[in-house]
Amino acid sequence: MTLTLNPIARHHEHCRETRKQMSDYLDGELDPPAAARVERHARWCPNCHRMLANLTRTISGLRALRTADEARPER
């Protein structure tokens, strides 16, 4: 006997899997099929889309801080 998830439970499972892979996705560490799954899910799931956008902004901000700190002359 196989257990099939209802559509809501299946969606929540896709969200969990997508969120686990977001960092690797942004770092370019996922293989192309896995990256495509993250992109596809985030495109139609408003919560994951928002989370990926927030994570992207956070990482960009941290990289900008590091770049600014590296460009600062030492005293």
C-alpha positions as CSV (number, residue, x, y, z in Angstrom):
1,M,0.0,0.0,0.0
2,T,1.4,3.4,-1.0
3,L,0.6,6.6,0.8
4,T,-0.2,9.5,-1.5
5,L,-0.1,13.0,-0.1
6,N,-3.0,15.3,-0.6
7,P,-2.3,18.4,-2.7
8,I,-1.7,20.7,0.3
9,A,0.7,18.2,2.0
10,R,2.5,17.7,-1.4
11,H,2.9,21.5,-1.7
12,H,4.3,21.8,1.8
13,E,6.8,19.0,1.0
14,H,7.9,20.9,-2.2
15,C,8.3,24.0,-0.1
16,R,10.5,22.2,2.5
17,E,12.7,20.7,-0.3
18,T,13.0,24.0,-2.1
19,R,13.9,25.9,1.1
20,K,16.6,23.4,1.9
21,Q,18.2,24.1,-1.4
22,M,17.9,27.8,-1.6
23,S,21.4,28.6,-0.3
24,D,23.0,26.1,-2.6
25,Y,21.0,27.5,-5.5
26,L,22.2,31.0,-4.8
27,D,25.8,29.8,-4.5
28,G,25.5,28.1,-7.9
29,E,26.1,24.7,-6.3
30,L,23.0,22.8,-7.6
31,D,23.0,20.7,-10.7
32,P,20.9,22.2,-13.6
33,P,17.8,20.0,-12.9
34,A,17.8,20.8,-9.2
35,A,18.3,24.5,-9.9
36,A,15.4,24.4,-12.4
37,R,13.1,22.8,-9.7
38,V,14.0,25.6,-7.2
39,E,13.3,28.3,-9.9
40,R,10.0,26.6,-11.0
41,H,8.7,26.3,-7.5
42,A,9.7,29.8,-6.4
43,R,8.1,31.2,-9.5
44,W,4.6,29.9,-8.5
45,C,4.8,29.7,-4.7
46,P,4.5,33.2,-3.2
47,N,6.0,32.2,0.1
48,C,9.1,30.6,-1.4
49,H,9.4,33.4,-3.9
50,R,9.4,35.9,-1.1
51,M,11.9,33.8,0.9
52,L,14.3,33.5,-2.0
53,A,14.1,37.2,-2.7
54,N,14.8,38.0,0.9
55,L,17.7,35.6,1.0
56,T,19.1,37.0,-2.2
57,R,18.9,40.6,-0.8
58,T,20.6,39.5,2.4
59,I,23.4,37.7,0.7
60,S,23.9,40.7,-1.7
61,G,24.0,43.1,1.3
62,L,26.6,40.9,3.1
63,R,28.7,40.7,0.0
64,A,28.5,44.5,-0.4
65,L,29.7,45.0,3.2
66,R,32.6,42.6,2.7
67,T,33.5,44.4,-0.6
68,A,33.3,47.8,1.1
69,D,35.4,46.6,4.0
70,E,38.1,45.2,1.7
71,A,38.2,48.5,-0.2
72,R,38.7,50.5,2.9
73,P,42.3,51.6,3.4
74,E,44.1,50.3,6.4
75,R,45.1,52.8,9.0
